[in-house]
Amino acid sequence: MKTHEELKQIATQVFSDEKKAIANLENLLDDGFAHAVETIFLASGRVVATGIGKSANIAQKVVSTLNSTGTPALFLHAADAIHGDLGMVQPGDVVLCFSKSGDTPEIKVLVPLIKNFGNPIIAVVGNRNSFLASQADIVLDTTVDHEACPNNLAPTSSTTAQLAMGDAIAVALIECRNFSAADFARFHPGGALGKQLYLHASDLYPQNERPEVAPSTPLRDTILEMTSKRLGCAVVTEGGRPIGIVTDGDLRRMMRNHNTFDHLTAADVMTRGPKTIQATEFAVTALHLMQQSAITQLVVVDPDGAYLGVLHLHDILREGII
């Protein structure tokens, strides 16, 4: 078994080899890349990504990225294609073919069949002199000097280069489509990422009680309002607008400074100028405001500054945004 230092050195060497493979793509990049992006962008159909072996795995990942960023795509395994699945390729589709050698038997059988269909073929290939490169309409060169594998056999640097090229295509299409964060949210409604992109303060605060007192409200009644609404605070309003907030922290500070509170009102103990957020803001924005100010509540207001309710940190935690 290798020592820890030797194992770390191996990892460092792999990172170095694959970094060089990606850096070399800049030298191989030509107008073919722009033509590939234009072809996909203008296509009436989908992107059909295909490959064999490890290249097939890369094709699957690229399909996932394209679908999530507004470019309809599907995966077609090169071996399955020549055994019945070729019907997945429809008129208007663009075929994106990943292969290191460009000369595997499956690719040699598949490519002529696709050409007979008339679909454009974009080759992401590591050998410009290969069969695939000679038959493709557009060639994206992902040649690598050597694999990170010590035997120069296992696809490592080559698949990294393929993946980087696929990501470059996807990102270029994002720019061409002006694909926004809101668009991204439509395709990612689940999980923490989706909720960060579509959940607003207005989706959370209405489920809470609405603690509210006037500046002249006796402190005893203010505390009862805080307790009954179970949010650990009471918003002090004037003319329907929040001018202050009374929190548990304010009560603790009051107790340090006063022996009795019978004569005190909400205005005497409140924190003036409470932190607010508009109901239309993203919930994740509310979370950042709470973190920056080290608080657990935000006063929710409408565009005119009128008091709507309270958003609590627990509301955001319950949704699993963090």
N, C-alpha and C positions, 0 to 999 in steps of 0.2 A: 504494500500500500504506500502511496505517495504521502509525503509530509504535507502539513497544512500550507506551508510556504510554496511547495512545489505545485500544489493544486491551485493556489491563487495565481501562480505564475502561468499555469495553463490557461486559466480563465482570461488573464490579461492578454495573452497571445491571441486567443480566439477573438476577443474584442478588437484587438489591433488589426487582425486579418480581415474581419468583416467590415470594420470601419474603412479600410483601404478599398474594399470591394465597392462600397457605396460611394466613396469619394471618386472612384474611377468612372462611375456612371456619368459624371459631369463631362468627362472627356469623350464619352461615347454618345452623348446626347446630340441629336441633330433635328432637322425639320420634321422627321418622321413622328416625333412626339406630338408636335402641334397638329399634324395631320390626323394622328390617332384620336386626339381629344376632339377635334372638329368632327370627325367621322361619327364618334359616339354621340356627341352633342346633337348632331343633326339627324341622327337615325330615327326612323319612325317606330322601330321595335326596341328590343332589349339588348343588353350585353349578355352573350353566352360565353362564360369563361370555362376553359377546358384544359386538361393536362393529364399526365400520368405520373404515378409515384408521388414523390415529394412535391413536384410541381403542381399536382392536382390539389394538394393541401393548400398551397399558396393561392391557387385559383379560387378555392372555397372562401378563404379569408377575404380576398379582394371582392368577391361577390357580396359578402356580408357588408363590407364598407360601402360599396356602391349603393346597395339597397337602402342603407341607413342615411345616405346623403343625397337622395333624390334621383338616383339613376337606376331604373329597374334592371335587375340582373338575375341570372340563374346559373347554377353550376351543372356542367355536363361532363361526366367522367369519360375520358377518351376511350377506355376499354368498353364501357357500357354503350357508348355512342354507336359503335360498329356492331353491336348485338341488340339493336332494337330501339335505343333511346335517341336516335338521330332525329326522330320526329319532334323533339323539343325545339329544334331550330326552325324558326318561322321566317317568312319573308319580312324584311325590314330589320332583322336582328344583325348585330355585329358580333363576330366570333373573336374572342380574345384568347389566344392559345399560348400557354406557358410550357416551355421546355428548355432544359439546359442544352442537350445535344442537338435537338431538332431532327433527330434521325431515328427515333424509336419506332418499332414496327406499327404500333397503334396510330401514331401521328401520321405515318406514311400512308396508312389506309384511310384515315379520317379526313385529312386535308383535301384530297381530290374530290371526295364526296361533297364536302361543303362548297368547294368551288363550283361544282355542278349545280348547286342550289342558287348560286349567284350572290351569296352573302359575303361581305368584305371580311377578310381575315387579318387581324393584327397579331403579329408574332412577337412575344416577349421571349427572346431566345439567346442562349449563350454561345451561339456559333453561327456567324454570318454566312458561312459556306455550307450550311446544312440544307437538307431537303425542305424543311419548314420555311427557312428564310427565303429560299428561292421561289417558293410558291405563294408566300404571303403577299398581301397588297401593301402592308406597312410593316416595317421591321423595327422593333425597339431592342437595341443591343444591350444585353446584360452579361456580357462576357466577363469572367473573373480569371485572374492569373492562376489561382490555386484555391482549393477548399481549405477551410480552417481545420478540417480533419487531418491528423498527422500522416495518414496514408493517402491523402488527397483523393479520397473516394466518397465519403459520406457527404451528401449535399448539405452544405453549411453556408459558406460564403455565397454560393450561387443562389440559394433560396432567399437569403437575406437581400441580395440584389434584386431578385424578382419581386419580393414583397415591397421594397422601396419604390420600384417602378410602378407597381400597382397603386401604392399610396399616392404617388405623384399624379397619376391619372385621375384618381378620385378627387384629390384636392383641386386640381385644375378645373374639373367639372363643377366642383362647389363654387368656385369663383365665376365660372361661366354662367351658372344658373342663379347667381346672387343668393345662394342658399343660406338662410339666416338661422340664428339660434331658435327662433320660433318655428321655422320649418323643421329643424332637427328634432324639436320636442314632439312634433306630430308623429314621428316615427319611433320615438323612445318614450312612450307613455308610462312604462313600468319602471320600478326601481327608484333608487335615490336620484340617479341622473335625470330621469324623466321628470320627477317631481320638482327638481331644481329649475327645470325649464318651463313648466306650465303651472305650478301651484302658486297662487297669489294670496296675499293677506286676506282678501275678500273671501277666499275659500275656507279660512280657518276661524277668524274672529267671531262670526255670527253664532257659533256654537257656545260661546261664552256668555256669562251674565254681563251686565253693563253697569258697573259700579260708578255712581255719579253723586257728587255732593256740591253744594254751593259754598262759596268762600266763608259764609257766616255760619255754616253748619257746626254745631257744637262737636267737639272732638269725640265725645262719647258716642254720638250718633254716627260720626264718621267711621269709628272703629266697628260699630255694628254693621254699617254698610260694607266695609271691607270683609267682615266675617261672613255675612250672608251671601255675598257674591263669590266668595272662595277663590279670589285671584290675588290675594295679598296686596291689594292696592285699592284706592278710590281716586277717581279722576275729579279734580276740582274744575268746574266749568263756570263761565260767565257769558251770558248771551249765546249759549250753545257751543261755545268754543273752549277748549282746554287751556287753562292758565296755570295749572299746577297738578301735582300728583302726590298723594300721601301713600307711602309704602311702609312695610315693616321696619325698614331702616330708619325712616323718619320718626316712627314711634319710639324706637330705641334711643335715638338722639334726644327726643323730647323728654324721655324719662331721666336721662342724665342731667338735663338742664332745669327740670322743674320738679318740685316736690308734690305738686297737685296739678291736675289738668282740668278741673271743673270749669275754669274760666276761659279755657283755650278753644279756638275754632280751627276749622280745617286750614284756613288761610295762615294761621300762626305756625303751623308745623309743616306745611306742604313744601315740596321742592318746586320752585317756579320754572316755567319753560320746559315742560316734560318732553322727552324724546317722542317724536311722532313719525308715522309713516302713512302714506296714502294707501287706500284699500286696493288700488290697482297695481301696487308694487309686488314684485316676486317675493315669495316667502323666504327664499334664500337671501334676498337683500335685507329682510328684517333680521334674519339670523346674524348677518355680518354687522348690522348696526348694534345689536345686543352685545355681540362679542367686543366690539370696539369700545362701547361705553360701560361694559361690565354690569349690565342690567338684565333683568329677566322679563320685563314687560315693555311693550310699546303701545302708545296711544294711537289708535287708528282714526284717521280723519278723511273727509272728502276733499275734493279739489279746492273748496272754499274755506277749508280749515275747520269745518264743523265736526264735533265729536261723534264718532260712530261706535266705538267699542274698544276693547283691549285685546291685544295679541300677546299670548304668553309663550315663553320659551318651551314649555311642555307641549304646546300645540304643535310646534315644529318638530320636536323630538318624537312625538307620537307618529308623525308621518314618515319618519325614517329618513329625513333629508340628510342627516349626518349620522 
